[in-house]
Amino acid sequence: MSFFTQFNVLDIGTHSLKFFSLDSGKYNQGYKIRDCFSENVSSGLIGGGFTNPKISDLYKFQNLLEQGFSKVSRFREGFFIAIPDRWVKFQMLETELSDEEIASSEYLLWKLKKKLMPAPLQFDCVVDYQIFSITESNGKKTAKIMAGLIHKDIIEVLSTVFCRLRVEVISFDSSTMGIYNLIEEMHPDMSIDRNLIVCHIGHETTNIKIYVKGLLDYERVIEVGGEYFGKKISELENISYSEALKIKETTKYFPVTGREILSAVMRKGIIEKIFGNWLRELQVTFKFYQDRTRISKLPQIFLSGGSSQFYGLPEFLSEYFETPCTLFNPFRGLPLDKNLSEDILQMGPMFAPSLGILVT
């Protein structure tokens, strides 16, 4: 298991900015977490989707970045910047390519732009791609390519802000793309040559990515996340939103033991009221995928994200969707030179994207 230790990570979310870095352990044995903290983002500061990514107040955003950078223990060779998944559109495609086209990245980018976007958008978007495989038949080569699209304006805005702050950017990446690489590193028996689902539950959205033998096969962003759960809890319990965010971490909404199940009967319907809409969206997403691919059983689900840690949620989803479901906390499987405090350990699912980006 190998990670970049010469770079920092900044994960830009709609609820927080997450800063992360690793050091090599003593005598290069294992790793130690150097930076692992977040700065809260005010509501509405970062938002929009693929067609309208936005930062509503650049002055406030820059000040928030400065506040976070002042706490970073050591600046390395540069920052990997993870951007919100909702800003990025992924496409998987197969296309015939000549040797000359494969060798010319500029020509291939132009060809992908023409293939993936209508003419008005071709000058407005940035495209990046990765060739996963090339097969040859009857003298023709077919490439399987994953392409990511994002509006050029938001990249230019971010680049300008980081330039002002004199922060070197190594690359921009989608927040949750690195999670699969991390799962493959830590659980090769569950991922290599197998299918799996990554369900990243963030503050505003839930990002679903379904992988088939290492390739992204399907993605959907559901507009329900931890913020929605908190508001529903606030309404049902007649408490403030801030109080709801605190009790959602300790209340056993998804009972596991017999005693907990009996106790939950007294609060019948609580799961439906808080999580019903989210579960229906998951069900629609998975049913669509099953119908499209004609599979009867869903692959294993890995949960990540700050709002994935509801007590009993993996067990509940395992039964609900009749497939194994696991809370993915990469900090528990990370080879460390010393034990982590419980506070840092609990942050593993939230910082999974940051650690995933550092996989070499």
N, C-alpha and C positions, 0 to 999 in steps of 0.2 A: 504494500500500500504506500503510494508516494504522492506527496503534495508539494505545490509551490510554496516555499517559505520566503521568497524574495519579493513577494507582492502583498499589498493590502487589498481588502475587498470592501466596497461600499454597496449595500443592497438598498435601493430606493423603493420604498413602499408608500402606499397611500396613508398609512397610519404611523409609520416610523422609518427612520433612516438607521440601518444596521451596519455597524463597523466591525470588521473581523480580520484577524491575522493569526498565523501560526509561526512558531519557532521550532527548530530542531531541538530535540531533547539533549540532555547531557551525553557527551561522547557520541552524538548523532544516533542515540537510541530512542526511538519513538518521537513524539511531538509534545509540545506544550502550547496551550492556547494563550496567546499574548494579548490580543484585544477581543473583546466580546461584549459589546454594549450597544444601546440604541438611543436615539433622540426622537421624542414624540413629534409627529407632524400634525399641525392643526387641520381640522376638518375642511376639505375643499381645496387645500393648497396644491395637492397633486391629484390629478384625476383625468377623466376622458378615456377614450379607447383608441383603437387603431386609426380611426378616421379623424379623431380630434384630441390627440394627446395634449395635455396642458399643465403648466405650472402657473397658478393664478397670480402669484406675487413673487417675482424674481428677487426682489430685495430681501424679503422675508426668508426665501429659500436659501439664498446665499449666506445670510446670517446664521441660519440653522446649520448649514454645512460647516461654517467657520467654527461654530460651537462644538460640533462633533470632532472636527479635525484637531482642535486644541486638546482633546482628550486622548488622541491616538498616541500610544507609547513610543512608537518609532515609525517614521516614514521609510519605506523601502524603495524599490526601483520604480514603483508606480502603482496605480489602482486599477483593479478590475471593477467595472461599474455594472451592477445588475439593475436592470430597469423593469418596471411593472409588466407582467405578462400581457395585460390587457392592451398595451401599446404595440405589441408585436403580433404579426400574423404569420403562421407557419404553413407551408405547403409541401407535401410530399408528391413527387412526380417522377415519371420515367420518360426519358427522351432519347432519341437517337442522336449520337454525337460522332463526329469524325475525330481522328487523332489530332488534327490541327485545332479543332474546337476545344478539345479536352486540354490541350497545352496552353491555350490562350484564355486566361482568366477574365480579361476585359471583354473579349467577345462573348464568353459564356454568360457573364453578367448581363450584357446587352440582350442576349437571347432569352434569358430568364425573365427580364423585365418585360419584353414583348409578349412572352407567353403567359405571364401571371397577372399583368396589369393592363387596363385599358389605356389608350394613348394619353389622356389628360393626366393620369397619375404617374406615368413613367418618369417624369422630371421631378415629381414631388416626393418620391420614396427612395430609400436606400435598400439595397438587396445584399444579403450575404448568403452563402450557400456552403454545403458540404456534400461531396460525392461519397456515398456509402459503398456502392459497388458498381462494377462495369462488367456486363456479360456480352459475349459475342456469339452471333448466330447468322449463318448465311452471309458472312463477310460484313455484317453490320454490328456496330457496338451500341448497346443500350445502357445508359447510366441511370442509377437510382439516386435521386438528389433530394436533399432537404433544403428548402430555401426559407429564409426569414425576411420579412418585409417590415419596415418602420418608416414613418414620415421623416423626411430629411430635416424639416424645421426643428423638431424637438431635439435631434442630435446636435444641430448647430447651436441651439440655445444652451444645452448642457455643456458642450465643448467650450462655449464662450465663458460660462460661469466658472468652470474648472481652470480655464486659462487665467482668469482674473485672480483666482485663489492660488495660482502657481502649483497646481496639482497635476501631475502627469497621468494621463489616462492611457492604459495599455489596451483596453478593449471595452466595448459595450456588449452586454449579453443579456438574454432573457433570464429573469430571476430563477425560474425553476428548472431550466434545461439541465443544469448540472446535477440535479438530484438523482437522475437515473445512473449517471456515471458513479456516483457515490454508492448507490445500492449495489451496482455491479462489482465494485471493489470490495464491499463489506459482506455481501451475500451472493457470491457467484453461483452457489447451488440453487438459488431461487431466481436467478436472472439470466444467466448465460444460456442461450438457446431456448429460452422460455418467454412466455408472454406475461406482462404485469401491468398494473394500473398504479400511477402515482396520483394521489388525491391531496393536493396542497390547499389547506383551508386557511386563507388569510383573513384580513380584517374586513374587507369589503366583498371579496370574491372567493370562489373555490375554483381552482384550476385543475382540470382533469386531463391527464396525458396517458394514452394507452400505447404501450410499446410491444412490438412483435419481433422477437429475436433481436433486440437491440435497436430497432428502428422505430421512430415515432410514427404510429399508424393513424392516430386520431387524437384530436384535442378539442376541448370545449371549455370556455370560461363561464361559470355560473355566477350570476350577480347576487349571491347570498354568501355571507361569511360571518365572522365573529361580531361585527357591529350589529347585524340583524339579530343574532341570538341575544346580544346584550339588551337591545331595545325590547325584545319580546319578554325577557326575564323581568325587566324594569316594569313593564305593563302588568304582568301577571302577579308579581310580588308587591306591587305598589311601592317601589323604592326608586331611588335616583339611578341614573344610568351608570354613574361611577361605582355605586354600591353593587349594581348588577354585574359589572365586569369583575368585581372581586369575588362574589359568591359563586359565579359560574365556574371558578377554578376549584371549588371545594365541594359543591353540591353534587350528589350522585344521581344525575338525571337518568343514566342508563344503568339500572340495577344488574348486578352480576350474581350475587349469592341469593340463596332462598330467602333469607331474612330481608335482604334489600328489596327483593321482588314483592314480598308481602307488604312491606312498608310503602312501596310505590303504588300499590293498589289504592291507597288512601288519596293519592294525587293523580287519579286516573285522567288520562288525556294530556298530561303535562308535556310529554314528548311530542305529541301531535301539534300542540299549540306553539311550541318553541321551534321544533325542528321539522315539522310536517312539510312545509314548503320546500325546504332544502332537500329532504329525502325524496320528494316527488321529482325534483329536478335531476337528482342523481339517477333515479329510476328511469326517467325519460331518456337521459343520456346513455345509460348502459343498454336499455332496450333497443334504442336506435342502432347502437354499435353491434349488438348481437344480431339484429335483423339484417344489417348490412353485410356482416361477415359470416352469418349462418352458423354461429357457435351457440351451444346450449348452455355452457357453464362459463361464467366470467373468470378471468385469471385472478391471481392474488392481488389484493389491494394494499398499498403502502400509504399510510397517512402521514402527512407532515404539515408544518405551519403552526403558528401561534395558537390557533383556535382548534387544533386537532386533539388537544389533551383532556377532553372531557372524560371523566372516569367512566369506564365501561363501554366507551364508544367503539373500540375495535371489536369487542365481543358482540355488541349489538349488530354492527354492520356485517360481521361474519355470518350471523344467523339470518339477517334481513335479506342479504344478497346470495346466501348459500355459497360463499367462497371465503377462503382464509383472508383475514384482514389484520394488519400489524401496524402499530404505532412505530414509525421509523424515527428513532433518536440516534443519530450518528455519533454523538458524543460518547455513547455507551460502548461503541465498538471501535473507537479511535485508539490506536496504540499510543498511550501517553506515558511520559516519564514519571508522572505522579498523579495521584487521585485528584479528581475535581471536587470542588465543593458542591453541595446539593443544589444550591441556587444556580450555578453555572450549568450543572448537569441537566436541570429541568428546561434550559433554554435550547437544548439540542434540536427539537423539531422546528423551532422558529429559525434557527441559523443553519438548517440543512442546505438551503440554496447557496449560502455564503461558502460553506465548506466544500460543497459540490463544485463550485467554480474553481477551487484550488486544486482539484484532482489533476495530476499531470498526465 
